[in-house]
Amino acid sequence: MAALQESVRKAQAARGEDAGAVEVHEMPTAKKKAAGKAAGKAPAKKTAKRTAAAKKSARRQRGA
């Protein structure tokens, strides 16, 4: 943390800024959601798989 503050001071001095004492705040950690099903979300629907080709009736010849 001290190295970061020193780096900030050097950068500000290089830019000609005179902000005085600088505070660097730590960012809050992100909260992870609990594993499992999301509330109110339905599972994705899967389409039915076709196991066999559609059956077609045999053609009859005309005028035979």
N, CA, C and O atoms as CSV, one atom per row, in Angstrom:
chain,resi,resn,atom,element,x,y,z
A,1,MET,N,N,0.828,-1.186,0.000
A,1,MET,CA,C,0.000,0.000,0.000
A,1,MET,C,C,0.875,1.253,0.000
A,1,MET,O,O,0.546,2.246,-0.648
A,2,ALA,N,N,1.969,1.202,0.717
A,2,ALA,CA,C,2.868,2.351,0.777
A,2,ALA,C,C,3.500,2.614,-0.582
A,2,ALA,O,O,3.729,3.763,-0.961
A,3,ALA,N,N,3.783,1.524,-1.319
A,3,ALA,CA,C,4.364,1.677,-2.660
A,3,ALA,C,C,3.369,2.354,-3.593
A,3,ALA,O,O,3.758,3.174,-4.424
A,4,LEU,N,N,2.103,2.021,-3.464
A,4,LEU,CA,C,1.067,2.646,-4.296
A,4,LEU,C,C,0.955,4.133,-3.993
A,4,LEU,O,O,0.871,4.950,-4.910
A,5,GLN,N,N,0.952,4.487,-2.720
A,5,GLN,CA,C,0.850,5.899,-2.347
A,5,GLN,C,C,2.070,6.684,-2.827
A,5,GLN,O,O,1.947,7.833,-3.252
A,6,GLU,N,N,3.241,6.064,-2.758
A,6,GLU,CA,C,4.451,6.722,-3.248
A,6,GLU,C,C,4.378,6.926,-4.763
A,6,GLU,O,O,4.794,7.966,-5.274
A,7,SER,N,N,3.854,5.942,-5.469
A,7,SER,CA,C,3.699,6.041,-6.920
A,7,SER,C,C,2.716,7.153,-7.285
A,7,SER,O,O,2.924,7.870,-8.264
A,8,VAL,N,N,1.652,7.296,-6.506
A,8,VAL,CA,C,0.661,8.353,-6.743
A,8,VAL,C,C,1.302,9.719,-6.518
A,8,VAL,O,O,1.086,10.649,-7.296
A,9,ARG,N,N,2.075,9.834,-5.468
A,9,ARG,CA,C,2.752,11.112,-5.185
A,9,ARG,C,C,3.712,11.491,-6.306
A,9,ARG,O,O,3.773,12.654,-6.702
A,10,LYS,N,N,4.463,10.517,-6.820
A,10,LYS,CA,C,5.399,10.780,-7.906
A,10,LYS,C,C,4.662,11.210,-9.177
A,10,LYS,O,O,5.096,12.129,-9.872
A,11,ALA,N,N,3.548,10.539,-9.473
A,11,ALA,CA,C,2.778,10.872,-10.666
A,11,ALA,C,C,2.186,12.270,-10.552
A,11,ALA,O,O,2.186,13.022,-11.527
A,12,GLN,N,N,1.686,12.623,-9.384
A,12,GLN,CA,C,1.119,13.957,-9.185
A,12,GLN,C,C,2.199,15.018,-9.274
A,12,GLN,O,O,1.960,16.095,-9.820
A,13,ALA,N,N,3.382,14.736,-8.749
A,13,ALA,CA,C,4.489,15.695,-8.825
A,13,ALA,C,C,4.915,15.892,-10.274
A,13,ALA,O,O,5.263,17.001,-10.678
A,14,ALA,N,N,4.888,14.818,-11.055
A,14,ALA,CA,C,5.260,14.901,-12.469
A,14,ALA,C,C,4.251,15.742,-13.246
A,14,ALA,O,O,4.620,16.429,-14.198
A,15,ARG,N,N,2.988,15.695,-12.850
A,15,ARG,CA,C,1.944,16.477,-13.522
A,15,ARG,C,C,1.849,17.893,-12.972
A,15,ARG,O,O,1.147,18.733,-13.534
A,16,GLY,N,N,2.539,18.153,-11.898
A,16,GLY,CA,C,2.489,19.482,-11.304
A,16,GLY,C,C,1.301,19.699,-10.384
A,16,GLY,O,O,0.933,20.840,-10.108
A,17,GLU,N,N,0.703,18.631,-9.912
A,17,GLU,CA,C,-0.446,18.746,-9.004
A,17,GLU,C,C,0.072,18.899,-7.574
A,17,GLU,O,O,1.084,18.310,-7.193
A,18,ASP,N,N,-0.644,19.698,-6.803
A,18,ASP,CA,C,-0.278,19.869,-5.396
A,18,ASP,C,C,-1.513,19.564,-4.557
A,18,ASP,O,O,-2.162,20.474,-4.041
A,19,ALA,N,N,-1.832,18.282,-4.425
A,19,ALA,CA,C,-3.037,17.868,-3.706
A,19,ALA,C,C,-2.755,17.614,-2.233
A,19,ALA,O,O,-3.690,17.411,-1.458
A,20,GLY,N,N,-1.506,17.619,-1.836
A,20,GLY,CA,C,-1.180,17.344,-0.440
A,20,GLY,C,C,-1.265,15.859,-0.162
A,20,GLY,O,O,-0.912,15.040,-1.011
A,21,ALA,N,N,-1.732,15.510,1.024
A,21,ALA,CA,C,-1.841,14.105,1.397
A,21,ALA,C,C,-2.953,13.437,0.591
A,21,ALA,O,O,-4.059,13.966,0.484
A,22,VAL,N,N,-2.655,12.297,0.040
A,22,VAL,CA,C,-3.613,11.578,-0.787
A,22,VAL,C,C,-3.994,10.286,-0.096
A,22,VAL,O,O,-3.131,9.570,0.412
A,23,GLU,N,N,-5.285,9.983,-0.073
A,23,GLU,CA,C,-5.750,8.725,0.491
A,23,GLU,C,C,-6.171,7.795,-0.633
A,23,GLU,O,O,-6.889,8.194,-1.550
A,24,VAL,N,N,-5.728,6.581,-0.554
A,24,VAL,CA,C,-6.130,5.555,-1.507
A,24,VAL,C,C,-7.009,4.572,-0.744
A,24,VAL,O,O,-6.557,3.919,0.196
A,25,HIS,N,N,-8.263,4.475,-1.156
A,25,HIS,CA,C,-9.211,3.593,-0.475
A,25,HIS,C,C,-9.230,2.238,-1.159
A,25,HIS,O,O,-9.128,2.146,-2.382
A,26,GLU,N,N,-9.361,1.197,-0.368
A,26,GLU,CA,C,-9.474,-0.139,-0.928
A,26,GLU,C,C,-10.897,-0.357,-1.402
A,26,GLU,O,O,-11.855,0.078,-0.764
A,27,MET,N,N,-11.021,-1.040,-2.538
A,27,MET,CA,C,-12.341,-1.333,-3.089
A,27,MET,C,C,-12.969,-2.480,-2.301
A,27,MET,O,O,-12.268,-3.406,-1.895
A,28,PRO,N,N,-14.292,-2.426,-2.081
A,28,PRO,CA,C,-14.947,-3.537,-1.387
A,28,PRO,C,C,-14.939,-4.776,-2.269
A,28,PRO,O,O,-15.030,-4.678,-3.493
A,29,THR,N,N,-14.829,-5.938,-1.644
A,29,THR,CA,C,-14.812,-7.181,-2.411
A,29,THR,C,C,-16.220,-7.502,-2.882
A,29,THR,O,O,-17.194,-7.241,-2.176
A,30,ALA,N,N,-16.326,-8.067,-4.077
A,30,ALA,CA,C,-17.625,-8.428,-4.639
A,30,ALA,C,C,-18.145,-9.676,-3.935
A,30,ALA,O,O,-17.392,-10.607,-3.651
A,31,LYS,N,N,-19.431,-9.674,-3.662
A,31,LYS,CA,C,-20.040,-10.832,-3.011
A,31,LYS,C,C,-20.428,-11.843,-4.084
A,31,LYS,O,O,-21.028,-11.492,-5.100
A,32,LYS,N,N,-20.076,-13.101,-3.842
A,32,LYS,CA,C,-20.424,-14.144,-4.796
A,32,LYS,C,C,-21.803,-14.681,-4.463
A,32,LYS,O,O,-22.169,-14.810,-3.295
A,33,LYS,N,N,-22.564,-14.993,-5.502
A,33,LYS,CA,C,-23.893,-15.564,-5.297
A,33,LYS,C,C,-23.748,-17.026,-4.897
A,33,LYS,O,O,-22.798,-17.701,-5.294
A,34,ALA,N,N,-24.685,-17.495,-4.121
A,34,ALA,CA,C,-24.659,-18.878,-3.666
A,34,ALA,C,C,-24.835,-19.818,-4.852
A,34,ALA,O,O,-25.606,-19.540,-5.770
A,35,ALA,N,N,-24.127,-20.908,-4.822
A,35,ALA,CA,C,-24.232,-21.885,-5.903
A,35,ALA,C,C,-25.599,-22.550,-5.856
A,35,ALA,O,O,-26.188,-22.698,-4.785
A,36,GLY,N,N,-26.091,-22.941,-6.992
A,36,GLY,CA,C,-27.382,-23.613,-7.054
A,36,GLY,C,C,-28.296,-22.903,-8.030
A,36,GLY,O,O,-27.847,-22.135,-8.881
A,37,LYS,N,N,-29.570,-23.167,-7.899
A,37,LYS,CA,C,-30.544,-22.587,-8.820
A,37,LYS,C,C,-30.782,-21.119,-8.495
A,37,LYS,O,O,-30.849,-20.727,-7.330
A,38,ALA,N,N,-30.906,-20.329,-9.530
A,38,ALA,CA,C,-31.225,-18.914,-9.348
A,38,ALA,C,C,-32.709,-18.799,-9.022
A,38,ALA,O,O,-33.529,-19.539,-9.566
A,39,ALA,N,N,-33.044,-17.890,-8.155
A,39,ALA,CA,C,-34.437,-17.737,-7.739
A,39,ALA,C,C,-35.284,-17.239,-8.899
A,39,ALA,O,O,-34.933,-16.257,-9.553
A,40,GLY,N,N,-36.395,-17.910,-9.154
A,40,GLY,CA,C,-37.344,-17.467,-10.169
A,40,GLY,C,C,-36.918,-17.746,-11.597
A,40,GLY,O,O,-37.544,-17.243,-12.530
A,41,LYS,N,N,-35.893,-18.517,-11.792
A,41,LYS,CA,C,-35.430,-18.778,-13.152
A,41,LYS,C,C,-35.713,-20.237,-13.489
A,41,LYS,O,O,-35.257,-21.145,-12.793
A,42,ALA,N,N,-36.474,-20.453,-14.568
A,42,ALA,CA,C,-36.827,-21.803,-14.975
A,42,ALA,C,C,-35.693,-22.407,-15.799
A,42,ALA,O,O,-34.994,-21.680,-16.505
A,43,PRO,N,N,-35.502,-23.704,-15.722
A,43,PRO,CA,C,-34.453,-24.328,-16.529
A,43,PRO,C,C,-34.799,-24.266,-18.013
A,43,PRO,O,O,-35.972,-24.185,-18.378
A,44,ALA,N,N,-33.799,-24.303,-18.849
A,44,ALA,CA,C,-34.019,-24.218,-20.293
A,44,ALA,C,C,-34.766,-25.461,-20.766
A,44,ALA,O,O,-34.489,-26.576,-20.325
A,45,LYS,N,N,-35.720,-25.245,-21.676
A,45,LYS,CA,C,-36.490,-26.366,-22.205
A,45,LYS,C,C,-35.711,-27.017,-23.331
A,45,LYS,O,O,-35.102,-26.341,-24.160
A,46,LYS,N,N,-35.739,-28.316,-23.347
A,46,LYS,CA,C,-35.044,-29.059,-24.390
A,46,LYS,C,C,-36.059,-29.594,-25.392
A,46,LYS,O,O,-37.151,-30.020,-25.015
A,47,THR,N,N,-35.693,-29.569,-26.670
A,47,THR,CA,C,-36.581,-30.080,-27.706
A,47,THR,C,C,-36.507,-31.603,-27.727
A,47,THR,O,O,-35.483,-32.193,-27.385
A,48,ALA,N,N,-37.603,-32.224,-28.131
A,48,ALA,CA,C,-37.649,-33.677,-28.179
A,48,ALA,C,C,-36.778,-34.169,-29.327
A,48,ALA,O,O,-36.777,-33.592,-30.415
A,49,LYS,N,N,-36.053,-35.220,-29.073
A,49,LYS,CA,C,-35.196,-35.784,-30.110
A,49,LYS,C,C,-35.991,-36.786,-30.946
A,49,LYS,O,O,-36.789,-37.562,-30.421
A,50,ARG,N,N,-35.758,-36.751,-32.237
A,50,ARG,CA,C,-36.411,-37.710,-33.117
A,50,ARG,C,C,-35.522,-38.937,-33.221
A,50,ARG,O,O,-34.332,-38.843,-33.521
A,51,THR,N,N,-36.130,-40.095,-32.965
A,51,THR,CA,C,-35.337,-41.320,-32.984
A,51,THR,C,C,-35.384,-42.002,-34.340
A,51,THR,O,O,-34.424,-42.672,-34.722
A,52,ALA,N,N,-36.480,-41.848,-35.079
A,52,ALA,CA,C,-36.599,-42.503,-36.379
A,52,ALA,C,C,-37.167,-41.493,-37.372
A,52,ALA,O,O,-37.837,-40.533,-36.990
A,53,ALA,N,N,-36.889,-41.727,-38.642
A,53,ALA,CA,C,-37.422,-40.846,-39.682
A,53,ALA,C,C,-38.931,-41.040,-39.770
A,53,ALA,O,O,-39.450,-42.096,-39.408
A,54,ALA,N,N,-39.624,-40.026,-40.248
A,54,ALA,CA,C,-41.078,-40.105,-40.370
A,54,ALA,C,C,-41.450,-41.179,-41.389
A,54,ALA,O,O,-40.855,-41.272,-42.462
A,55,LYS,N,N,-42.432,-41.972,-41.035
A,55,LYS,CA,C,-42.849,-43.058,-41.934
A,55,LYS,C,C,-43.794,-42.498,-42.987
A,55,LYS,O,O,-44.711,-41.736,-42.679
A,56,LYS,N,N,-43.554,-42.891,-44.240
A,56,LYS,CA,C,-44.423,-42.456,-45.341
A,56,LYS,C,C,-45.045,-43.707,-45.965
A,56,LYS,O,O,-44.408,-44.752,-46.093
A,57,SER,N,N,-46.300,-43.557,-46.345
A,57,SER,CA,C,-46.956,-44.700,-46.969
A,57,SER,C,C,-46.414,-44.918,-48.379
A,57,SER,O,O,-45.970,-43.982,-49.043
A,58,ALA,N,N,-46.460,-46.147,-48.809
A,58,ALA,CA,C,-45.936,-46.494,-50.136
A,58,ALA,C,C,-46.853,-45.891,-51.206
A,58,ALA,O,O,-48.071,-45.856,-51.036
A,59,ARG,N,N,-46.264,-45.419,-52.302
A,59,ARG,CA,C,-47.044,-44.819,-53.392
A,59,ARG,C,C,-47.646,-45.920,-54.267
A,59,ARG,O,O,-47.030,-46.951,-54.538
A,60,ARG,N,N,-48.874,-45.649,-54.692
A,60,ARG,CA,C,-49.512,-46.590,-55.640
A,60,ARG,C,C,-49.439,-45.982,-57.023
A,60,ARG,O,O,-49.570,-44.768,-57.181
A,61,GLN,N,N,-49.235,-46.801,-58.004
A,61,GLN,CA,C,-49.184,-46.325,-59.386
A,61,GLN,C,C,-50.574,-46.053,-59.881
A,61,GLN,O,O,-51.512,-46.772,-59.539
A,62,ARG,N,N,-50.721,-45.012,-60.692
A,62,ARG,CA,C,-52.028,-44.685,-61.274
A,62,ARG,C,C,-52.260,-45.476,-62.565
A,62,ARG,O,O,-51.339,-45.706,-63.349
A,63,GLY,N,N,-53.500,-45.879,-62.758
A,63,GLY,CA,C,-53.933,-46.499,-64.010
A,63,GLY,C,C,-53.271,-47.812,-64.339
A,63,GLY,O,O,-53.170,-48.160,-65.516
A,64,ALA,N,N,-52.841,-48.517,-63.409
A,64,ALA,CA,C,-52.204,-49.789,-63.724
A,64,ALA,C,C,-53.184,-50.915,-63.728
A,64,ALA,O,O,-52.808,-52.060,-63.977
